Amino acid sequence: MTRDYFIHKSSYVDDPIQIGEETEILHFCHIMSHSIIGKNCRIGPNVTIEPGVIIGNNVTIMNNVTISSGVIIEDNVICEQSIVFTLTPTIRTRNIKPKTHKVWPTIVRIGASIGANSTIICGNTLGSYALIGAGSVITMPVQNYSFVYGNPAKAAGWACQCGDVINFKNGEATCKNCNKLYQMIENQVFKVA
């Protein structure tokens, strides 16, 4: 039986696992059991994916990324270099054995982009097409189309699906790059056309 995906010989992939067509897993990765990786994904060198992680289609995960159990990454997401998804929901940790093996779900919605060297504290949701600046520490949920950065990350504006900044006037914005139209209703952004 031929595989319709690629795994570099230096990488470890634990069974059982599900990998979609045309996905590439490059050098020195460790993909742990019960994970699901969709179609047409690119997993860069030295990536660790812990048990039970779910990754959608057309996802790019660059080198040196650690994805903890409980993370769900939807379609068309980009994770740049050296991102860490934490296993505990606090920025303060101790070397104490936990009493439970609770997993706090972390969801990265469709089309979100996470900049290099960011840390995502577990239990948060990154909204659709959210744009996370490099080096950010995400300690709370991020809204759809929001542009955030810093430590801790704070809202800095809004981003179009194409990645350009959009500016709202009277509750509407049109992207100067791709002409997509957005509306803001009660501080929530929606794509209109």
CORMO-V312752 format. One record per residue. N is the residue number from 1. RES is the residue in one letter. PHI is phi in degrees with one decimal (* if undefined). PSI is psi in whole degrees, -180 to 180 (NA if undefined). D_CENTER is the distance of its C-alpha to the mean C-alpha in Angstrom with 1 decimal. Layout:
BEGIN
n->[N;N]
res->[RES;RES]
phi->[PHI;PHI]
psi->[PSI;PSI]
d_center->[D_CENTER;D_CENTER]
END
This chain:
BEGIN
n->[1;2;3;4;5;6;7;8;9;10;11;12;13;14;15;16;17;18;19;20;21;22;23;24;25;26;27;28;29;30;31;32;33;34;35;36;37;38;39;40;41;42;43;44;45;46;47;48;49;50;51;52;53;54;55;56;57;58;59;60;61;62;63;64;65;66;67;68;69;70;71;72;73;74;75;76;77;78;79;80;81;82;83;84;85;86;87;88;89;90;91;92;93;94;95;96;97;98;99;100;101;102;103;104;105;106;107;108;109;110;111;112;113;114;115;116;117;118;119;120;121;122;123;124;125;126;127;128;129;130;131;132;133;134;135;136;137;138;139;140;141;142;143;144;145;146;147;148;149;150;151;152;153;154;155;156;157;158;159;160;161;162;163;164;165;166;167;168;169;170;171;172;173;174;175;176;177;178;179;180;181;182;183;184;185;186;187;188;189;190;191;192;193]
res->[M;T;R;D;Y;F;I;H;K;S;S;Y;V;D;D;P;I;Q;I;G;E;E;T;E;I;L;H;F;C;H;I;M;S;H;S;I;I;G;K;N;C;R;I;G;P;N;V;T;I;E;P;G;V;I;I;G;N;N;V;T;I;M;N;N;V;T;I;S;S;G;V;I;I;E;D;N;V;I;C;E;Q;S;I;V;F;T;L;T;P;T;I;R;T;R;N;I;K;P;K;T;H;K;V;W;P;T;I;V;R;I;G;A;S;I;G;A;N;S;T;I;I;C;G;N;T;L;G;S;Y;A;L;I;G;A;G;S;V;I;T;M;P;V;Q;N;Y;S;F;V;Y;G;N;P;A;K;A;A;G;W;A;C;Q;C;G;D;V;I;N;F;K;N;G;E;A;T;C;K;N;C;N;K;L;Y;Q;M;I;E;N;Q;V;F;K;V;A]
phi->[*;-93.1;-87.3;-107.1;-143.3;-120.7;-126.6;-63.6;-63.3;-85.5;-94.4;-110.2;-127.9;-87.2;-86.7;-79.7;-154.3;-123.4;-127.3;-79.2;-58.5;62.1;-82.9;-117.5;-115.2;-88.5;-59.7;57.5;-90.9;-130.8;-106.7;-89.0;-58.4;65.5;-90.6;-125.2;-122.3;-74.1;-80.7;55.6;-96.9;-126.3;-105.0;-72.6;-60.3;62.7;-97.4;-113.1;-119.5;-79.1;-57.2;82.6;-68.8;-119.4;-123.7;-76.0;-90.6;57.4;-99.4;-112.2;-120.6;-78.8;-68.2;63.2;-99.4;-115.7;-116.5;-80.5;-54.5;95.6;-87.0;-120.7;-114.1;-79.9;-64.0;61.9;-93.9;-118.8;-114.0;-74.9;-62.1;59.0;-83.8;-124.0;-100.0;-76.5;-98.2;-119.1;-87.2;-135.9;-89.1;-111.2;-123.0;-130.9;-87.4;-120.4;-65.0;-66.7;-77.9;-126.6;-108.2;-66.0;-113.8;-96.4;-62.1;-122.7;-120.2;-111.4;-75.5;-49.1;77.5;-68.5;-127.0;-117.4;-71.1;-55.9;62.2;-86.2;-121.6;-108.7;-71.6;-62.6;93.6;-107.6;-114.8;-100.0;-66.6;-56.4;58.6;-63.5;-121.1;-103.8;-66.8;-57.2;76.7;-77.8;-117.7;-89.7;-114.0;-150.1;-58.9;-114.8;-70.1;-55.8;64.5;-80.5;-107.3;-129.6;-160.8;110.4;-135.2;-72.2;-65.1;-129.9;-64.0;-122.7;152.4;-129.1;-128.4;-73.8;-58.5;-79.5;104.6;-73.7;-70.9;-119.1;-118.2;-92.9;-137.8;54.0;80.4;-132.8;-147.3;-121.6;-69.3;-71.7;-87.3;-121.0;67.9;-69.0;-106.2;-127.5;-125.4;-113.4;-125.7;50.5;62.4;-114.7;-101.5;-131.6;-81.1;-96.1;-153.8]
psi->[130;146;146;27;170;132;121;145;-18;-5;152;130;115;139;155;151;156;124;129;166;145;17;142;129;113;-161;142;34;158;111;115;165;155;18;154;126;126;-166;151;39;157;115;110;177;145;39;137;125;115;170;138;5;143;125;130;-159;153;39;136;123;112;-175;154;34;139;122;113;161;144;-6;134;122;119;-176;152;32;146;125;111;-174;145;36;144;128;118;162;-19;149;32;152;-4;122;155;157;62;133;125;147;-25;164;42;141;128;113;137;128;130;110;166;132;2;152;130;121;159;148;24;154;127;110;130;158;1;158;131;119;167;132;20;149;113;118;153;140;12;152;112;113;-3;165;149;129;159;138;10;144;118;153;165;-180;103;156;138;152;134;-3;-157;151;141;165;-30;-11;-13;152;139;143;130;140;124;37;7;152;143;130;129;-19;-47;-1;16;144;136;152;146;121;118;49;21;137;137;137;129;-48;NA]
d_center->[32.2;29.9;26.2;24.3;21.4;21.7;21.3;22.8;25.7;24.5;21.4;21.8;20.6;22.0;23.5;22.9;19.7;18.8;17.7;17.9;20.3;19.8;16.8;17.4;16.9;18.4;20.4;20.4;17.4;17.8;16.3;17.8;19.6;18.6;15.2;14.5;13.1;13.8;15.9;15.8;12.8;13.2;12.5;14.1;16.7;16.7;13.4;13.8;12.4;14.3;16.3;15.2;11.4;10.8;8.9;10.2;12.2;12.0;8.7;9.2;8.4;11.1;13.6;13.8;10.4;10.9;9.0;11.5;13.2;12.2;8.5;7.9;5.4;7.7;9.5;9.4;5.8;6.5;5.6;9.1;11.6;12.1;9.0;9.9;8.7;12.3;14.5;16.7;16.4;18.5;18.7;22.1;22.6;25.8;27.0;28.1;27.6;25.8;28.1;25.6;22.7;20.7;17.0;15.1;12.4;9.0;7.5;4.6;7.4;8.8;8.8;6.5;6.7;6.1;9.6;11.3;12.5;10.3;10.5;8.7;11.8;11.5;12.9;11.0;9.4;7.5;9.8;10.2;10.3;9.7;10.2;9.5;12.5;12.9;14.0;12.8;13.0;11.4;14.2;14.3;12.6;11.7;13.6;13.1;13.9;14.1;14.1;13.9;14.7;16.8;17.5;17.2;15.1;17.3;17.4;19.0;19.2;17.7;16.1;17.1;15.1;16.6;15.3;18.7;19.6;21.6;24.4;25.9;29.6;31.3;28.1;27.3;25.5;25.7;23.5;25.9;24.1;23.6;25.7;23.3;24.7;23.0;24.6;23.9;25.4;25.6;22.8;20.4;19.6;20.3;20.6;24.3;24.9]
END
